[in-house]
Amino acid sequence: DGGITQSPKYLFRKEGQNVTLSCEQNLNHDAMYWYRQDPGQGLRLIYYSQIVNDFQKGDIAEGYSVSREKKESFPLTVTSAQKNPTAFYLCASKQGNQPQHFGDGTRLSIL
Amino acid sequence: KQEVTQIPAALSVPEGENLVLNCSFTDSAIYNLQWFRQDPGKGLTSLLLIQSSQREQTSGRLNASLDKSSGRSTLYIAASQPGDSATYLCAVNTGNQFYFGTGTSLTVIP
């Protein structure tokens, strides 16, 4: 089945630690996105990538980093510089003007 | 910057009722608009995508309309069922980015 796989489903971060969230898609989509969702707020864009080896900052990129070395993979690192990382993180992909598809999300909490 | 608003924030209806969810956006320069459903603790499921040149799209009991000039879209759900209970989000595509509303939380009472 084609789709987007996010792992892990739950993740805990200690103070001063960097953590990496995985996002893999087998839809052959060029564009991939990372969003953050907080209670009572809409999704906010962290980073996006329109093509391999290229990515752009979204509205809330500070404290996060990404890479796009392969078309199917777009990992997100939450660095220790992100002071309020507790949130639900969603990865998405799309091709051209077609619908955006989402993974099932990763819930990040602070220990 | 594009601002997307969804009204109402929450809605509770008895089973079988027809209902309308609203989405408004501030900048009419959009490529398309997408409606999603989100169940608690889950990702988003795409319901309908309306391209900027289209006026409406239908899928089963769902019908979405788009009036780009007035910055509005509606999602019409016919004959609501308890399984329709979820949060519904709209998102506008401005080219490189999508901007999301905060959603409407729908509860359908059996």
Backbone of each chain as ProteinMPNN parsed JSONL, in Angstrom:
{"seq_chain_A": "DGGITQSPKYLFRKEGQNVTLSCEQNLNHDAMYWYRQDPGQGLRLIYYSQIVNDFQKGDIAEGYSVSREKKESFPLTVTSAQKNPTAFYLCASKQGNQPQHFGDGTRLSIL", "coords_chain_A": {"N_chain_A": [[0.839, -1.198, 0.0], [0.484, 2.246, -0.794], [1.796, 5.054, 0.95], [2.386, 7.223, 3.803], [4.769, 6.933, 6.305], [5.29, 7.522, 9.628], [7.605, 7.598, 12.283], [8.991, 7.465, 15.636], [5.748, 6.598, 17.084], [5.301, 7.71, 19.566], [7.435, 9.86, 21.44], [10.029, 10.745, 23.662], [11.775, 13.418, 25.079], [14.787, 14.404, 26.629], [16.091, 17.103, 28.627], [18.216, 19.273, 26.819], [18.721, 17.501, 24.81], [18.939, 16.293, 21.452], [16.479, 15.145, 19.183], [15.297, 12.897, 16.642], [12.765, 12.722, 14.238], [11.186, 10.422, 12.163], [10.204, 10.29, 8.716], [8.813, 8.657, 6.086], [7.978, 8.082, 2.693], [6.219, 6.272, 0.165], [5.029, 7.111, -2.103], [6.074, 8.3, -4.246], [6.219, 11.058, -4.319], [7.217, 14.427, -4.974], [7.262, 16.672, -3.245], [7.582, 17.354, 0.231], [6.542, 17.829, 3.643], [6.758, 19.25, 6.945], [4.804, 19.645, 9.808], [3.663, 21.257, 12.773], [1.425, 20.641, 15.42], [-0.482, 22.138, 17.831], [-2.598, 22.09, 20.761], [-5.783, 23.502, 20.131], [-4.838, 25.091, 18.129], [-4.185, 25.714, 14.65], [-2.492, 23.711, 12.12], [0.972, 24.345, 11.866], [3.559, 25.318, 9.698], [6.751, 23.885, 9.592], [9.12, 23.091, 8.112], [9.674, 22.663, 4.579], [10.081, 20.724, 1.587], [10.666, 20.826, -1.793], [11.954, 19.311, -3.577], [14.479, 16.758, -3.976], [17.424, 17.215, -1.992], [16.959, 19.861, -1.473], [15.474, 22.313, 0.608], [13.166, 24.379, 2.454], [12.622, 26.965, 4.893], [9.763, 27.055, 7.002], [7.091, 28.736, 8.725], [7.799, 28.451, 11.414], [10.53, 27.608, 11.916], [12.678, 27.819, 13.672], [14.912, 26.198, 15.889], [14.623, 23.727, 14.817], [15.727, 21.213, 12.435], [16.249, 19.844, 9.133], [16.698, 17.292, 6.589], [17.062, 16.272, 3.169], [17.95, 13.913, 1.617], [17.165, 11.741, 0.173], [14.476, 10.953, -2.043], [12.299, 9.711, -0.872], [12.462, 10.172, 1.852], [12.34, 12.303, 4.704], [13.572, 13.413, 7.262], [13.078, 14.947, 10.487], [14.77, 16.907, 12.801], [14.554, 17.739, 16.14], [15.988, 20.141, 17.896], [18.017, 20.973, 20.815], [17.728, 23.638, 21.038], [15.128, 24.257, 20.63], [12.775, 25.346, 22.649], [10.225, 24.767, 23.491], [9.166, 22.038, 22.773], [7.098, 20.205, 23.008], [4.516, 18.703, 21.385], [2.329, 17.683, 18.679], [3.532, 16.162, 15.87], [3.367, 16.33, 12.402], [3.819, 14.82, 9.261], [3.78, 15.344, 5.759], [3.055, 14.792, 2.247], [3.084, 15.633, -1.255], [2.214, 15.702, -4.765], [2.709, 17.817, -7.384], [-0.231, 19.554, -8.209], [-1.915, 18.014, -6.769], [-3.81, 16.299, -4.111], [-2.706, 16.761, -0.707], [-1.071, 14.373, 1.298], [-1.1, 12.774, 4.483], [0.899, 11.506, 7.231], [0.547, 9.428, 10.229], [1.439, 10.786, 12.41], [3.655, 11.947, 15.081], [3.949, 12.015, 18.532], [5.498, 14.183, 20.634], [7.042, 14.508, 23.736], [8.262, 16.075, 26.77], [10.67, 14.891, 29.058]], "CA_chain_A": [[0.0, 0.0, 0.0], [1.242, 3.487, -0.791], [1.439, 5.927, 2.046], [3.434, 7.919, 4.548], [5.017, 6.29, 7.587], [6.016, 8.317, 10.609], [8.011, 6.847, 13.478], [8.057, 6.608, 16.356], [4.439, 7.174, 17.352], [5.518, 8.525, 20.77], [8.857, 10.129, 21.647], [10.278, 11.563, 24.838], [13.066, 14.106, 24.981], [15.36, 14.94, 27.859], [16.66, 18.445, 28.499], [19.503, 19.36, 26.14], [18.884, 16.395, 23.87], [18.349, 16.371, 20.12], [15.771, 13.929, 18.785], [14.959, 12.894, 15.214], [11.508, 12.106, 13.852], [11.319, 9.842, 10.833], [9.082, 10.349, 7.791], [9.127, 7.938, 4.846], [6.823, 7.939, 1.81], [6.428, 5.45, -1.039], [4.062, 7.623, -3.077], [6.859, 8.937, -5.314], [5.92, 12.49, -4.32], [8.38, 15.31, -4.933], [7.219, 17.623, -2.139], [7.312, 16.84, 1.571], [6.288, 18.908, 4.599], [6.641, 18.99, 8.374], [3.938, 20.561, 10.528], [3.503, 21.104, 14.219], [0.051, 20.919, 15.823], [-0.679, 22.363, 19.258], [-4.031, 22.118, 21.091], [-6.49, 24.746, 19.87], [-4.214, 25.851, 17.041], [-4.082, 25.017, 13.377], [-1.16, 23.214, 11.814], [1.943, 25.367, 11.48], [4.594, 24.728, 8.859], [8.105, 23.981, 10.13], [9.997, 23.045, 6.953], [9.175, 21.915, 3.454], [11.058, 20.391, 0.551], [9.98, 20.637, -3.072], [12.731, 18.383, -4.39], [15.622, 16.201, -3.254], [18.58, 18.084, -1.725], [16.545, 21.257, -1.314], [14.387, 22.501, 1.561], [12.919, 25.777, 2.806], [12.03, 27.19, 6.202], [8.387, 27.485, 7.118], [6.838, 29.85, 9.638], [8.316, 28.228, 12.778], [11.683, 26.728, 11.721], [13.716, 27.97, 14.705], [15.023, 25.073, 16.802], [14.432, 22.487, 14.058], [16.52, 21.053, 11.226], [15.799, 18.756, 8.272], [17.532, 16.919, 5.457], [16.292, 15.581, 2.117], [18.966, 13.232, 0.817], [16.469, 10.79, -0.695], [13.131, 11.421, -2.373], [11.279, 9.116, -0.02], [12.726, 10.38, 3.263], [12.441, 13.714, 5.099], [13.626, 13.393, 8.731], [13.051, 16.216, 11.221], [15.475, 16.894, 14.079], [14.164, 18.753, 17.112], [17.231, 20.385, 18.609], [17.898, 21.489, 22.178], [17.4, 25.059, 20.941], [13.657, 24.373, 20.615], [12.484, 25.383, 24.099], [8.879, 24.269, 23.761], [8.988, 21.05, 21.72], [5.962, 19.312, 23.229], [3.503, 18.927, 20.357], [2.043, 16.592, 17.754], [4.244, 16.497, 14.634], [2.773, 15.666, 11.248], [4.553, 14.862, 8.009], [2.888, 15.244, 4.615], [3.69, 14.85, 0.938], [2.164, 15.786, -2.369], [2.802, 15.765, -6.091], [2.063, 18.817, -8.216], [-1.428, 20.191, -7.684], [-2.763, 16.95, -6.239], [-4.022, 16.403, -2.661], [-1.64, 16.506, 0.246], [-1.316, 13.174, 2.096], [-0.467, 12.878, 5.787], [1.191, 10.355, 8.068], [-0.255, 9.326, 11.443], [1.935, 11.704, 13.425], [4.506, 11.584, 16.219], [3.689, 12.879, 19.684], [6.75, 14.429, 21.353], [6.876, 15.05, 25.086], [9.497, 16.349, 27.505], [10.82, 14.152, 30.315]], "C_chain_A": [[0.869, 1.241, 0.0], [0.815, 4.35, 0.364], [2.648, 6.58, 2.674], [3.56, 7.273, 5.919], [5.833, 7.204, 8.478], [6.382, 7.433, 11.794], [8.978, 7.679, 14.301], [6.707, 7.294, 16.526], [4.507, 8.103, 18.567], [7.018, 8.653, 20.986], [9.006, 11.044, 22.844], [11.673, 12.157, 24.735], [13.506, 14.597, 26.347], [15.894, 16.337, 27.576], [18.005, 18.385, 27.788], [19.741, 18.308, 25.083], [18.288, 16.759, 22.514], [17.618, 15.063, 19.831], [15.377, 14.055, 17.317], [13.691, 12.101, 14.974], [11.641, 11.645, 12.405], [10.042, 10.023, 10.026], [9.518, 9.714, 6.481], [7.856, 7.831, 4.008], [7.196, 7.088, 0.592], [5.427, 5.834, -2.124], [4.749, 8.26, -4.283], [6.546, 10.432, -5.447], [7.2, 13.308, -4.25], [8.412, 16.155, -3.661], [6.888, 16.933, -0.816], [7.296, 17.995, 2.559], [6.34, 18.382, 6.032], [5.81, 20.096, 9.014], [3.997, 20.242, 12.016], [2.072, 21.464, 14.548], [0.004, 21.01, 17.339], [-2.172, 22.456, 19.532], [-4.639, 23.499, 20.818], [-5.891, 25.589, 18.762], [-4.243, 25.026, 15.766], [-2.681, 24.475, 13.188], [-0.263, 24.375, 11.391], [3.123, 24.704, 10.793], [5.977, 24.964, 9.444], [9.114, 24.077, 8.979], [9.257, 22.355, 5.809], [10.279, 21.729, 2.422], [10.304, 20.11, -0.738], [10.684, 19.588, -3.923], [13.914, 17.886, -3.566], [16.757, 17.216, -3.162], [18.23, 19.558, -1.659], [15.423, 21.325, -0.294], [14.337, 23.971, 1.965], [12.318, 25.864, 4.2], [10.559, 27.562, 6.057], [8.273, 28.6, 8.138], [7.505, 29.695, 11.003], [9.534, 27.316, 12.751], [12.707, 26.776, 12.855], [13.704, 26.791, 15.675], [14.83, 23.717, 16.138], [15.427, 22.442, 12.907], [16.012, 19.843, 10.45], [16.892, 18.412, 7.273], [16.641, 16.226, 4.431], [17.31, 14.972, 1.137], [18.363, 12.229, -0.142], [15.043, 11.279, -0.91], [12.107, 10.928, -1.361], [11.418, 9.46, 1.451], [12.931, 11.853, 3.591], [12.459, 13.767, 6.633], [13.69, 14.797, 9.332], [13.794, 16.048, 12.537], [14.999, 18.058, 14.932], [15.389, 18.974, 17.997], [16.967, 20.921, 20.014], [17.567, 22.98, 22.178], [15.89, 25.298, 20.9], [13.181, 24.237, 22.064], [11.104, 24.857, 24.454], [8.513, 23.201, 22.731], [7.765, 20.162, 21.86], [4.84, 19.645, 22.255], [3.281, 17.631, 19.588], [2.637, 16.993, 16.411], [3.702, 15.649, 13.488], [3.619, 15.89, 10.004], [3.56, 14.664, 6.87], [3.69, 15.244, 3.324], [2.626, 15.117, -0.113], [2.946, 15.852, -3.672], [2.032, 16.782, -6.918], [0.883, 19.461, -7.513], [-2.42, 19.179, -7.121], [-2.894, 17.06, -4.724], [-2.783, 16.093, -1.852], [-2.047, 15.272, 1.071], [-0.522, 13.263, 3.387], [-0.139, 11.508, 6.387], [0.337, 10.402, 9.33], [0.3, 10.139, 12.611], [2.852, 11.08, 14.462], [4.22, 12.56, 17.348], [4.97, 12.977, 20.505], [6.454, 15.072, 22.703], [8.244, 15.226, 25.739], [9.529, 15.531, 28.788], [11.215, 15.099, 31.439]], "O_chain_A": [[1.877, 1.297, 0.705], [-0.36, 4.392, 0.728], [3.766, 6.506, 2.164], [2.561, 7.087, 6.615], [6.938, 7.61, 8.12], [5.576, 6.624, 12.252], [9.708, 8.505, 13.753], [6.55, 8.454, 16.146], [3.858, 9.149, 18.596], [7.779, 7.712, 20.757], [8.234, 11.984, 23.032], [12.627, 11.479, 24.352], [12.712, 15.133, 27.12], [16.119, 16.705, 26.423], [18.843, 17.544, 28.114], [20.832, 18.222, 24.519], [17.268, 17.443, 22.434], [18.097, 13.99, 20.199], [15.152, 15.153, 16.809], [13.548, 10.968, 15.434], [12.137, 12.372, 11.544], [8.938, 9.927, 10.561], [10.468, 10.169, 5.843], [6.785, 7.528, 4.533], [8.306, 7.165, 0.065], [5.029, 5.01, -2.947], [4.089, 8.703, -5.223], [6.6, 10.995, -6.54], [8.149, 12.938, -3.559], [9.473, 16.335, -3.064], [6.033, 16.05, -0.754], [7.952, 19.015, 2.345], [6.012, 17.225, 6.296], [6.051, 21.286, 8.815], [4.328, 19.135, 12.44], [1.542, 22.453, 14.042], [0.398, 20.08, 18.043], [-2.94, 22.85, 18.654], [-4.088, 24.524, 21.218], [-6.378, 26.684, 18.482], [-4.316, 23.798, 15.804], [-1.788, 24.74, 13.993], [-0.684, 25.267, 10.655], [3.624, 23.672, 11.239], [6.341, 26.098, 9.757], [9.872, 25.043, 8.893], [8.338, 21.568, 6.034], [11.264, 22.467, 2.388], [9.412, 19.262, -0.775], [10.105, 19.042, -4.862], [14.303, 18.513, -2.58], [17.024, 17.968, -4.1], [19.108, 20.413, -1.777], [14.516, 20.494, -0.315], [15.318, 24.705, 1.839], [11.6, 24.965, 4.639], [10.162, 28.273, 5.134], [9.236, 29.324, 8.39], [7.753, 30.691, 11.683], [9.574, 26.335, 13.494], [13.522, 25.863, 12.983], [12.661, 26.419, 16.213], [14.867, 22.682, 16.803], [15.914, 23.477, 12.452], [15.419, 18.93, 11.025], [17.876, 19.136, 7.127], [15.6, 15.665, 4.774], [17.496, 15.443, 0.015], [18.971, 11.896, -1.16], [14.474, 11.946, -0.046], [11.16, 11.641, -1.03], [10.558, 9.071, 2.241], [13.607, 12.571, 2.854], [11.453, 14.133, 7.241], [14.282, 15.709, 8.755], [13.483, 15.142, 13.31], [15.033, 19.213, 14.506], [15.776, 18.088, 18.759], [15.838, 21.275, 20.356], [17.17, 23.526, 23.207], [15.433, 26.421, 21.114], [13.188, 23.143, 22.628], [10.848, 24.533, 25.614], [7.637, 23.431, 21.897], [7.424, 19.435, 20.926], [4.279, 20.74, 22.295], [3.953, 16.626, 19.817], [2.291, 18.042, 15.867], [3.594, 14.427, 13.588], [4.072, 17.002, 9.731], [2.605, 13.898, 7.004], [4.855, 15.642, 3.303], [1.439, 14.868, 0.096], [4.164, 16.031, -3.683], [0.829, 16.626, -7.131], [0.986, 19.866, -6.355], [-3.614, 19.457, -7.011], [-2.167, 17.836, -4.103], [-1.936, 15.288, -2.24], [-3.198, 15.139, 1.485], [0.601, 13.768, 3.394], [-0.792, 10.504, 6.101], [-0.494, 11.295, 9.491], [-0.304, 10.176, 13.683], [2.837, 9.871, 14.693], [4.243, 13.776, 17.154], [5.468, 11.971, 21.011], [5.713, 16.051, 22.794], [9.236, 14.623, 25.33], [8.541, 15.477, 29.521], [11.39, 14.667, 32.579]]}, "seq_chain_B": "KQEVTQIPAALSVPEGENLVLNCSFTDSAIYNLQWFRQDPGKGLTSLLLIQSSQREQTSGRLNASLDKSSGRSTLYIAASQPGDSATYLCAVNTGNQFYFGTGTSLTVIP", "coords_chain_B": {"N_chain_B": [[0.2, 37.944, 4.857], [-1.389, 34.804, 4.548], [-4.488, 34.197, 6.155], [-6.506, 31.859, 7.75], [-9.756, 31.011, 8.644], [-12.056, 29.169, 10.6], [-15.419, 28.566, 11.139], [-18.285, 27.182, 12.783], [-16.275, 26.79, 15.849], [-16.901, 24.532, 17.218], [-19.417, 22.016, 16.943], [-22.519, 20.478, 17.469], [-24.741, 18.013, 16.578], [-27.884, 16.309, 15.973], [-28.155, 12.91, 14.853], [-28.591, 12.323, 11.374], [-29.109, 14.873, 10.543], [-28.549, 17.523, 8.173], [-25.602, 19.442, 7.548], [-23.467, 22.381, 7.62], [-20.167, 23.406, 7.276], [-17.898, 26.071, 7.695], [-15.307, 27.913, 6.025], [-12.999, 30.484, 5.8], [-10.782, 32.669, 4.036], [-8.091, 35.036, 3.704], [-6.6, 35.931, 1.524], [-7.144, 35.821, -1.842], [-5.548, 34.684, -3.762], [-5.019, 31.763, -4.485], [-4.019, 28.348, -5.094], [-5.398, 25.953, -4.723], [-7.881, 24.446, -2.541], [-8.192, 22.434, 0.289], [-10.077, 20.033, 2.057], [-10.0, 18.375, 5.163], [-10.259, 15.559, 7.39], [-9.828, 14.901, 10.828], [-9.265, 12.495, 13.204], [-9.208, 11.923, 16.781], [-5.897, 12.103, 18.003], [-4.783, 11.246, 15.645], [-3.464, 11.358, 12.235], [-4.144, 13.536, 9.382], [-6.894, 13.039, 7.198], [-7.511, 13.226, 3.817], [-10.35, 14.738, 2.4], [-11.695, 16.246, 0.342], [-10.563, 17.992, -2.54], [-10.429, 21.129, -3.969], [-9.75, 22.721, -6.912], [-8.498, 25.968, -7.878], [-9.882, 26.875, -10.076], [-12.268, 25.627, -9.976], [-15.694, 25.265, -8.835], [-17.044, 23.569, -7.149], [-16.828, 20.375, -5.431], [-17.666, 16.943, -5.132], [-18.137, 14.128, -3.012], [-19.567, 11.273, -2.286], [-21.54, 11.681, 0.546], [-20.587, 14.177, 0.955], [-20.058, 17.571, 0.078], [-18.185, 20.108, -1.261], [-17.752, 23.57, -1.633], [-16.382, 26.399, -3.399], [-15.708, 29.793, -3.288], [-13.732, 31.828, -4.608], [-13.321, 34.567, -4.977], [-14.64, 35.824, -2.89], [-13.345, 34.696, -0.821], [-14.138, 32.287, 0.477], [-15.126, 29.005, 1.564], [-17.272, 26.176, 1.751], [-18.169, 23.221, 3.506], [-20.401, 20.764, 3.022], [-22.284, 18.422, 4.706], [-24.278, 15.736, 4.25], [-27.093, 14.101, 5.722], [-26.035, 13.336, 8.386], [-23.937, 11.124, 10.343], [-23.103, 9.192, 13.298], [-20.471, 8.274, 12.961], [-19.305, 10.315, 11.582], [-18.312, 12.054, 13.39], [-15.68, 14.061, 14.298], [-12.756, 16.167, 13.878], [-12.8, 18.759, 11.549], [-10.803, 20.155, 9.087], [-9.769, 22.899, 7.071], [-7.583, 23.797, 4.387], [-5.59, 26.099, 2.636], [-3.833, 26.351, -0.387], [-1.107, 28.109, -1.343], [0.811, 27.881, -3.225], [3.741, 27.347, -2.585], [3.242, 26.833, 0.06], [0.929, 25.549, 2.528], [-1.856, 26.8, 4.286], [-3.511, 26.445, 7.288], [-6.773, 26.236, 8.808], [-8.116, 26.411, 12.188], [-9.906, 24.451, 12.633], [-13.098, 22.68, 12.871], [-14.801, 21.127, 15.38], [-16.756, 18.393, 15.253], [-19.609, 16.821, 16.543], [-21.744, 14.152, 16.269], [-24.776, 13.196, 17.393], [-26.172, 10.149, 18.412]], "CA_chain_B": [[0.209, 36.51, 5.1], [-2.722, 34.193, 4.475], [-5.13, 33.824, 7.422], [-7.631, 30.961, 7.486], [-10.644, 30.969, 9.807], [-13.142, 28.215, 10.494], [-16.53, 28.812, 12.047], [-17.973, 27.378, 14.201], [-15.172, 26.003, 16.382], [-17.468, 23.251, 17.621], [-20.789, 21.855, 16.478], [-23.123, 19.231, 17.922], [-26.002, 17.864, 15.857], [-28.45, 14.96, 16.054], [-27.943, 12.063, 13.686], [-29.516, 12.505, 10.27], [-29.202, 16.283, 10.147], [-27.604, 18.075, 7.202], [-24.884, 20.532, 8.199], [-22.505, 23.142, 6.81], [-18.977, 23.929, 7.947], [-17.4, 27.23, 6.962], [-13.879, 28.21, 5.996], [-12.74, 31.728, 5.087], [-9.36, 32.978, 3.892], [-7.945, 36.468, 3.485], [-5.96, 36.225, 0.235], [-7.8, 34.975, -2.844], [-4.554, 34.119, -4.69], [-4.742, 30.401, -4.044], [-3.995, 27.318, -6.131], [-6.509, 25.066, -4.42], [-8.294, 24.367, -1.141], [-8.39, 21.036, 0.633], [-10.764, 19.733, 3.312], [-9.488, 17.181, 5.826], [-10.862, 15.073, 8.62], [-8.837, 14.405, 11.777], [-9.758, 11.813, 14.388], [-8.32, 12.213, 17.917], [-4.594, 11.451, 18.049], [-4.43, 10.694, 14.335], [-3.121, 12.292, 11.182], [-5.253, 14.096, 8.615], [-7.367, 12.273, 6.049], [-8.036, 14.124, 2.806], [-11.743, 14.509, 2.011], [-11.962, 16.843, -0.963], [-9.649, 19.028, -3.021], [-11.035, 21.972, -5.004], [-8.785, 23.576, -7.595], [-8.932, 27.375, -7.878], [-10.772, 27.088, -11.222], [-13.505, 24.879, -9.771], [-16.656, 25.861, -7.909], [-17.401, 22.595, -6.129], [-16.446, 18.977, -5.574], [-18.554, 16.075, -4.364], [-17.723, 12.757, -2.76], [-20.561, 10.644, -1.424], [-22.419, 12.616, 1.256], [-19.853, 15.433, 1.148], [-19.972, 18.508, -1.042], [-17.424, 21.302, -0.902], [-17.828, 24.654, -2.6], [-15.323, 27.395, -3.294], [-15.906, 31.108, -3.886], [-12.404, 32.397, -4.414], [-13.365, 36.034, -4.94], [-15.064, 36.259, -1.558], [-12.488, 34.041, 0.17], [-14.935, 31.38, 1.289], [-15.438, 27.643, 1.169], [-18.138, 25.475, 2.686], [-18.248, 21.766, 3.427], [-21.761, 20.336, 3.322], [-22.382, 16.998, 5.028], [-25.689, 15.326, 4.204], [-27.529, 12.949, 6.524], [-24.888, 13.063, 9.254], [-23.908, 9.865, 11.085], [-22.15, 9.255, 14.426], [-19.116, 8.064, 12.451], [-18.778, 11.584, 11.041], [-17.75, 12.823, 14.499], [-14.243, 14.275, 14.103], [-12.436, 17.569, 13.611], [-12.686, 19.017, 10.116], [-9.907, 21.274, 8.833], [-9.555, 23.318, 5.691], [-6.239, 24.304, 4.142], [-5.447, 26.743, 1.331], [-2.513, 26.175, -0.99], [-0.704, 29.347, -2.02], [1.906, 27.562, -4.131], [4.733, 26.608, -1.824], [2.808, 26.534, 1.408], [-0.471, 25.389, 2.895], [-2.253, 27.479, 5.519], [-4.614, 25.689, 7.867], [-7.639, 26.775, 9.835], [-8.004, 25.721, 13.482], [-10.795, 23.308, 12.605], [-14.411, 22.599, 13.501], [-14.993, 19.84, 16.044], [-18.134, 17.963, 15.012], [-20.135, 15.671, 17.276], [-23.055, 13.729, 15.791], [-25.385, 12.472, 18.514], [-27.068, 9.088, 17.915]], "C_chain_B": [[-1.222, 35.995, 5.111], [-3.233, 33.831, 5.879], [-6.361, 32.996, 7.07], [-8.443, 30.811, 8.768], [-11.747, 29.956, 9.572], [-14.172, 28.486, 11.58], [-17.648, 27.813, 11.743], [-16.774, 26.546, 14.641], [-15.645, 24.618, 16.797], [-18.938, 23.225, 17.238], [-21.292, 20.491, 16.939], [-24.497, 19.125, 17.288], [-26.561, 16.473, 16.081], [-28.228, 14.209, 14.743], [-29.014, 12.323, 12.625], [-29.619, 13.928, 9.766], [-28.167, 16.606, 9.063], [-26.892, 19.245, 7.859], [-23.861, 21.152, 7.257], [-21.38, 23.644, 7.704], [-18.377, 25.015, 7.065], [-15.905, 27.434, 7.097], [-13.712, 29.517, 5.223], [-11.242, 32.005, 5.079], [-9.214, 34.406, 3.389], [-7.364, 36.828, 2.116], [-6.514, 35.261, -0.814], [-6.832, 34.346, -3.856], [-4.146, 32.729, -4.216], [-4.721, 29.459, -5.243], [-5.161, 26.349, -5.953], [-6.805, 25.112, -2.935], [-8.636, 22.914, -0.853], [-9.105, 20.941, 1.975], [-10.238, 18.395, 3.837], [-10.381, 16.816, 7.008], [-9.73, 14.596, 9.526], [-9.542, 13.768, 12.969], [-8.754, 12.013, 15.525], [-7.025, 11.413, 17.872], [-4.108, 10.894, 16.735], [-3.968, 11.787, 13.377], [-4.362, 12.768, 10.457], [-5.589, 13.196, 7.432], [-7.985, 13.244, 5.06], [-9.461, 13.735, 2.429], [-12.002, 14.983, 0.59], [-10.909, 17.891, -1.267], [-10.378, 19.802, -4.11], [-9.95, 22.838, -5.606], [-9.363, 24.987, -7.701], [-9.917, 27.674, -9.017], [-12.13, 26.408, -11.053], [-14.406, 25.598, -8.776], [-17.052, 24.875, -6.808], [-16.872, 21.216, -6.48], [-17.348, 18.152, -4.675], [-17.928, 14.705, -4.207], [-18.717, 12.147, -1.785], [-21.492, 11.664, -0.799], [-21.776, 13.991, 1.465], [-19.866, 16.269, -0.122], [-19.242, 19.737, -0.558], [-17.556, 22.325, -2.018], [-16.712, 25.644, -2.361], [-15.748, 28.669, -4.008], [-14.622, 31.884, -3.635], [-12.455, 33.909, -4.236], [-13.781, 36.552, -3.573], [-14.258, 35.588, -0.451], [-13.233, 33.081, 1.065], [-15.064, 30.005, 0.668], [-16.376, 27.054, 2.209], [-18.03, 23.976, 2.442], [-19.632, 21.371, 3.917], [-21.743, 18.829, 3.56], [-23.867, 16.647, 5.087], [-25.921, 14.117, 5.11], [-26.422, 12.477, 7.462], [-25.077, 11.771, 10.056], [-22.936, 9.98, 12.253], [-20.703, 9.069, 13.998], [-18.499, 9.3, 11.812], [-18.145, 12.431, 12.128], [-16.232, 12.858, 14.387], [-14.019, 15.779, 14.037], [-12.189, 17.729, 12.122], [-11.843, 20.277, 9.909], [-9.893, 21.616, 7.354], [-8.152, 23.898, 5.574], [-6.19, 24.919, 2.758], [-3.998, 26.627, 0.877], [-2.174, 27.433, -1.774], [0.452, 29.125, -2.989], [2.932, 26.71, -3.414], [4.208, 26.126, -0.486], [1.306, 26.303, 1.484], [-0.71, 26.143, 4.202], [-3.538, 26.829, 6.011], [-5.467, 26.54, 8.789], [-7.474, 25.956, 11.114], [-9.011, 24.588, 13.616], [-12.14, 23.525, 13.257], [-14.554, 21.205, 14.076], [-16.464, 19.463, 15.973], [-18.469, 16.741, 15.861], [-21.525, 15.375, 16.732], [-23.646, 12.79, 16.842], [-26.352, 11.418, 17.998], [-28.503, 9.302, 18.395]], "O_chain_B": [[-2.137, 36.65, 5.61], [-2.51, 33.241, 6.681], [-7.155, 33.375, 6.21], [-7.9, 30.524, 9.835], [-12.311, 29.885, 8.48], [-13.85, 28.617, 12.761], [-17.954, 27.593, 10.571], [-16.305, 25.69, 13.89], [-14.888, 23.649, 16.736], [-19.613, 24.254, 17.209], [-20.596, 19.483, 16.819], [-25.326, 20.024, 17.432], [-25.802, 15.543, 16.352], [-28.128, 14.808, 13.672], [-30.188, 12.518, 12.943], [-30.154, 14.171, 8.683], [-27.07, 16.047, 9.037], [-27.5, 19.973, 8.644], [-23.45, 20.559, 6.259], [-21.622, 24.234, 8.757], [-18.351, 24.892, 5.841], [-15.315, 27.164, 8.143], [-14.224, 29.647, 4.112], [-10.525, 31.622, 6.003], [-10.108, 34.928, 2.724], [-7.616, 37.921, 1.607], [-6.373, 34.045, -0.691], [-7.25, 33.564, -4.709], [-3.081, 32.54, -3.63], [-5.328, 29.739, -6.277], [-5.825, 25.976, -6.92], [-6.077, 25.735, -2.163], [-9.289, 22.247, -1.656], [-8.785, 21.671, 2.913], [-10.056, 17.433, 3.091], [-11.135, 17.634, 7.537], [-8.783, 13.962, 9.059], [-10.323, 14.422, 13.661], [-7.573, 12.249, 15.268], [-7.049, 10.192, 17.721], [-3.128, 10.149, 16.699], [-4.068, 12.978, 13.672], [-5.486, 12.456, 10.851], [-4.705, 12.666, 6.758], [-8.884, 14.005, 5.418], [-9.752, 12.567, 2.171], [-12.467, 14.221, -0.258], [-10.425, 18.587, -0.374], [-10.886, 19.211, -5.063], [-9.298, 23.605, -4.897], [-10.578, 25.173, -7.621], [-10.696, 28.623, -8.927], [-13.029, 26.586, -11.875], [-13.953, 26.425, -7.985], [-17.355, 25.275, -5.684], [-16.522, 20.92, -7.622], [-17.747, 18.594, -3.598], [-17.283, 14.183, -5.116], [-18.708, 12.469, -0.597], [-22.158, 12.423, -1.504], [-22.374, 14.866, 2.089], [-19.709, 15.76, -1.232], [-19.63, 20.344, 0.441], [-17.48, 21.988, -3.199], [-16.161, 25.726, -1.263], [-16.105, 28.64, -5.185], [-14.449, 32.512, -2.59], [-11.709, 34.466, -3.43], [-13.319, 37.61, -3.145], [-14.463, 35.878, 0.727], [-13.001, 33.048, 2.273], [-15.106, 29.843, -0.551], [-16.296, 27.381, 3.393], [-17.826, 23.527, 1.314], [-19.992, 21.61, 5.07], [-21.255, 18.061, 2.732], [-24.613, 17.208, 5.889], [-25.068, 13.24, 5.243], [-25.935, 11.353, 7.343], [-26.193, 11.379, 10.397], [-22.021, 10.801, 12.199], [-19.801, 9.643, 14.607], [-17.3, 9.325, 11.533], [-17.501, 13.434, 11.824], [-15.577, 11.816, 14.382], [-14.962, 16.566, 14.129], [-11.467, 16.943, 11.509], [-12.129, 21.329, 10.48], [-9.993, 20.738, 6.496], [-7.603, 24.424, 6.542], [-6.693, 24.33, 1.802], [-3.067, 26.787, 1.666], [-2.853, 27.784, -2.739], [1.011, 30.087, -3.516], [2.99, 25.496, -3.609], [4.678, 25.119, 0.044], [0.529, 26.774, 0.653], [0.126, 26.125, 5.105], [-4.51, 26.682, 5.27], [-4.971, 27.442, 9.464], [-6.782, 24.938, 11.126], [-8.982, 23.843, 14.597], [-12.315, 24.423, 14.081], [-14.443, 20.214, 13.354], [-17.315, 20.131, 16.56], [-17.722, 15.763, 15.896], [-22.392, 16.249, 16.732], [-23.089, 11.733, 17.136], [-27.259, 11.738, 17.23], [-29.387, 8.508, 18.073]]}, "name": "protein", "num_of_chains": 2, "seq": "DGGITQSPKYLFRKEGQNVTLSCEQNLNHDAMYWYRQDPGQGLRLIYYSQIVNDFQKGDIAEGYSVSREKKESFPLTVTSAQKNPTAFYLCASKQGNQPQHFGDGTRLSILKQEVTQIPAALSVPEGENLVLNCSFTDSAIYNLQWFRQDPGKGLTSLLLIQSSQREQTSGRLNASLDKSSGRSTLYIAASQPGDSATYLCAVNTGNQFYFGTGTSLTVIP"}
